[in-house]
Amino acid sequence: MKLTPKDVEVVVASRFKLTLDQIRSLDQHFKICRPRQIAMFLAREVTGKSFPYLGRHFGRDHSTVYNGCRRIRQIIGRSQKIAGIVDELRETLLTLEASKTAETRALVERLHQGEVSWHQQREAV
């Protein structure tokens, strides 16, 4: 079973201690917009969905998604910290996709509900 943009959103939001509402908000504060850009970048990478599709999902124009993805690619080239975070998230998402069992699906829902933390989730996967 394939990952969805929502799966990516949930994992990224949990990693940065944000809600899905914050990820999708119009807030341009750095602590929200950078995780949003990372979510868009990873959603594009792991789902293969088009920029217009992801734009609709994130409540943005397709060009905003494109520019966010481009920006994260640039930052990854300059910042080992961001590159490490993106690699960690990618690994989690690929593990999730490979195992996508009912138990793993329940874990994603628990992340979304805030019942389990990012670090507890990393130990469980």
Residue pairs with C-beta under 8 A, 6 or more apart in sequence:
1 97
1 100
2 47
2 97
3 46
3 47
3 93
3 96
3 97
3 100
4 47
5 39
5 43
5 47
5 49
5 53
5 54
5 57
5 58
6 20
6 57
7 93
7 96
7 108
8 39
8 42
8 43
8 46
8 47
8 93
9 20
9 23
9 24
9 39
9 43
10 20
10 108
10 111
10 112
11 89
11 92
11 93
11 96
11 108
11 111
12 18
12 23
12 35
12 38
12 39
12 42
12 89
13 19
13 20
13 22
13 23
13 35
13 39
13 112
14 111
14 112
14 117
14 118
14 121
15 35
15 85
15 88
15 89
15 118
16 31
16 35
17 118
18 32
18 35
20 112
22 32
23 32
23 35
23 36
23 39
23 58
24 36
24 58
24 59
25 32
27 33
36 58
36 68
37 68
37 69
37 71
37 72
38 72
38 82
38 85
38 86
38 89
39 58
40 54
40 58
40 60
40 65
40 68
40 69
40 72
41 68
41 69
41 72
41 73
41 86
42 86
42 89
42 90
42 93
43 49
43 54
43 57
43 58
44 51
44 54
44 65
44 69
45 90
46 90
46 93
46 94
46 97
47 54
49 57
50 62
51 62
51 63
51 65
51 66
51 69
52 62
54 62
54 65
55 61
55 62
55 63
55 64
55 65
58 64
58 65
72 82
72 86
75 82
76 82
76 83
76 86
77 83
92 121
92 122
92 125
95 125
96 104
96 108
96 125
99 125
104 125
107 116
107 121
107 124
107 125
110 116
110 121
111 118
111 121
116 124
